[in-house]
């Protein structure tokens, strides 16, 4: 199955918002989001949504939707059965029209689980995807980046700069944005900053050259049991565009 191509986004800073359902998606779009990350079960930090949820979100908004591919909490792909189940779900999502994805797996040594990554990539047929925050839990960030650099379709890396979140990772993020700007090997994918991101972090990150931001709880002033707030997303949109 094909249908995936190279994507481009507008020149303004990109704002990606986590959505759990169609209501979240509509609110994020109304607030000025540029892209959605679609997940379920944030108690497990975001797992693969159902095909029905994807279809409802796709019908509700015109924004690009990146779908999480993840069976369980943590960054291990699981055993052969778990990997097969994830690949089967990926095929179902592709058949339903999904063309963008989010995933990332570590092996027992804390490096990229390349066999698991390649198994999923075989189902994507070149679709663009984000390597998510597994990077922040890797034993060697630079080695992981180089290890995944040639994987097909990889155009984004979601990172907070540290496992503890953006507040702890600001120095790493500034350094990696600079390395990306200089064309270092492994730093070609766009850096999407997320994970404990607050509005107060935006000025220093923008000054450093960061141009893509990812929010989840920050779009939900009422917590994860509440819907995405269009007003909260609009405040982020205004801050990024200032």
C-alpha positions in Angstrom: 0.0 0.0 0.0 1.3 3.4 -0.9 -0.2 6.9 -0.5 2.6 8.4 1.7 4.6 11.2 0.4 7.0 13.9 1.6 5.1 16.4 3.7 5.8 20.1 4.2 4.5 22.4 6.9 4.2 26.2 7.0 7.1 28.3 7.9 5.7 29.5 11.2 6.7 27.4 14.3 4.8 24.1 14.3 2.4 23.3 17.2 1.5 19.6 17.6 -1.2 18.8 20.1 -2.0 15.4 21.7 -5.6 14.3 20.9 -7.5 11.4 22.4 -10.7 11.7 20.2 -12.6 13.8 17.7 -13.6 16.4 20.3 -10.0 17.0 21.2 -9.1 17.2 17.6 -11.7 19.8 16.8 -10.6 21.9 19.8 -7.0 21.7 18.9 -7.7 22.8 15.3 -9.9 25.7 16.5 -7.0 26.9 18.7 -4.5 26.9 15.9 -2.7 23.6 16.1 -0.8 22.5 13.0 -0.8 18.8 13.6 -2.2 16.2 16.0 -0.6 13.2 17.7 -3.4 10.7 18.2 -3.1 8.3 21.2 -5.2 6.5 23.7 -4.5 5.7 27.5 -2.4 8.6 28.7 -2.0 6.7 32.0 0.5 4.7 30.0 1.9 7.8 28.3 0.0 7.1 25.1 -0.8 3.9 23.3 -2.1 3.0 19.8 -5.7 4.3 19.3 -8.5 2.2 17.7 -9.1 2.3 14.0 -12.6 3.7 14.8 -11.1 6.6 16.8 -8.7 7.4 13.9 -11.5 7.4 11.4 -13.6 9.7 13.6 -10.7 12.1 14.1 -9.8 12.0 10.4 -13.4 12.9 9.5 -13.6 15.7 12.1 -10.5 17.8 11.1 -8.3 18.7 8.2 -5.1 18.7 10.2 -2.3 16.1 9.7 -2.7 13.3 12.2 0.3 11.3 13.5 -0.9 8.0 15.0 0.9 6.4 17.9 2.2 2.9 17.5 2.9 1.5 20.9 1.5 -1.6 22.7 2.4 -0.8 26.3 4.0 1.7 28.7 7.8 2.0 28.3 9.9 1.8 25.3 10.3 -1.9 24.6 8.6 -3.4 21.6 7.8 -6.6 23.4 8.0 -10.2 22.4 7.4 -11.6 18.9 3.6 -11.8 19.6 3.5 -8.2 20.7 5.4 -7.1 17.6 3.1 -9.1 15.3 0.0 -7.5 17.0 1.4 -4.0 16.5 2.2 -4.7 12.9 -1.3 -6.0 12.3 -2.8 -2.9 13.9 -0.5 -0.8 11.8 -1.8 -2.5 8.6 -5.4 -1.8 9.8 -4.6 1.9 10.4 -3.0 2.2 7.0 -6.0 0.6 5.4 -8.2 3.1 7.2 -6.2 6.0 5.7 -3.5 6.8 8.2 -0.4 8.2 6.6 1.7 9.6 9.5 2.9 7.8 12.6 4.8 8.0 15.9 6.9 5.2 17.4 10.3 4.3 18.8 11.7 1.3 20.5 14.8 0.6 22.7 16.5 -2.7 23.1 17.7 -4.1 26.4 21.0 -2.1 26.2 19.2 1.2 25.8 20.0 1.5 22.1 17.6 1.6 19.2 15.7 -1.7 18.6 16.4 -1.8 14.9 14.7 -5.1 14.2 11.5 -3.9 15.8 11.7 -0.5 14.1 12.2 -2.1 10.7 9.3 -4.6 11.2 7.0 -1.6 11.7 8.5 0.3 8.8 7.8 -2.5 6.4 4.1 -1.8 7.0 4.5 2.0 6.4 5.8 2.0 2.8 7.7 5.2 3.3 5.1 7.1 5.4 6.6 10.0 7.5 7.0 9.3 11.1 8.3 10.7 14.4 10.8 8.8 16.7 9.3 9.6 20.0 10.7 10.2 23.5 12.5 6.9 23.7 15.5 9.1 22.7 15.4 10.7 26.2 15.8 7.2 27.8 18.6 6.0 25.5 22.0 5.2 27.0 23.7 7.3 24.3 21.7 10.0 22.5 24.2 10.7 19.8 24.7 7.0 19.0 20.9 6.5 18.8 20.5 9.4 16.4 23.1 8.0 14.1 21.7 4.5 14.4 18.2 5.6 13.2 19.4 8.3 10.7 18.9 6.2 7.6 15.5 4.7 8.5 13.0 5.5 5.7 10.4 8.1 6.4 11.9 9.5 9.6 11.4 13.2 9.5 10.9 14.2 13.2 12.4 13.4 16.6 10.3 14.2 19.7 12.5 15.0 22.7 12.6 16.9 25.9 16.3 16.8 26.1 16.2 14.7 29.3 14.1 11.9 30.7 12.9 14.3 33.4 11.4 16.8 30.9 12.2 20.0 29.1 13.2 21.9 32.3 16.1 19.5 32.8 16.9 19.2 29.2 17.1 22.8 28.0 20.9 22.7 27.6 20.8 19.5 25.6 18.0 20.8 23.4 19.9 24.0 22.6 23.0 22.0 21.7 21.0 19.6 19.5 19.2 22.4 17.7 22.6 23.9 17.0 23.9 20.6 15.7 20.9 20.2 13.5 21.5 23.7 12.0 25.1 22.8 11.3 24.1 19.6 9.4 25.6 17.0 11.8 24.9 13.4 10.8 22.0 12.1 12.7 20.4 15.5 13.3 18.6 15.8 10.0 15.1 15.0 11.4 13.2 18.0 12.7 13.5 18.4 16.5 10.0 18.5 18.0 10.3 19.7 21.6 7.9 18.1 24.1 7.6 16.5 27.5 7.0 18.8 30.4 7.1 21.8 28.1 5.8 25.1 29.5 5.1 28.5 28.0 8.1 29.8 30.0 10.4 27.6 28.0 9.4 29.0 24.7 11.5 32.2 24.5 14.8 30.4 25.2 14.0 27.6 22.8 12.9 30.0 20.0 16.0 32.0 20.5 18.1 28.8 20.2 16.3 28.1 16.9 13.7 25.5 17.8 10.7 25.6 15.5 8.5 22.7 16.5 6.6 22.2 19.8 4.5 19.4 21.2 2.0 19.8 24.0 -0.3 17.4 25.8 -1.3 18.3 29.4 -0.6 22.0 28.6 -3.6 21.9 26.3 -5.8 20.6 29.1 -6.0 23.0 32.0 -8.5 20.6 33.6 -6.1 17.6 33.5 -6.2 14.5 31.4 -9.8 13.7 32.3 -10.8 17.0 30.6 -11.0 17.9 26.9 -8.4 19.9 25.0 -9.1 23.6 25.5 -9.2 25.6 22.3 -8.3 28.7 24.4 -5.3 27.0 25.9 -4.1 25.9 22.4 -4.6 29.5 21.2 -2.4 30.8 23.9 0.4 28.5 22.8 -0.2 29.6 19.2 0.1 33.2 20.1 3.2 32.6 22.1 5.0 30.7 19.3 4.0 33.3 16.8 5.0 36.3 18.9 
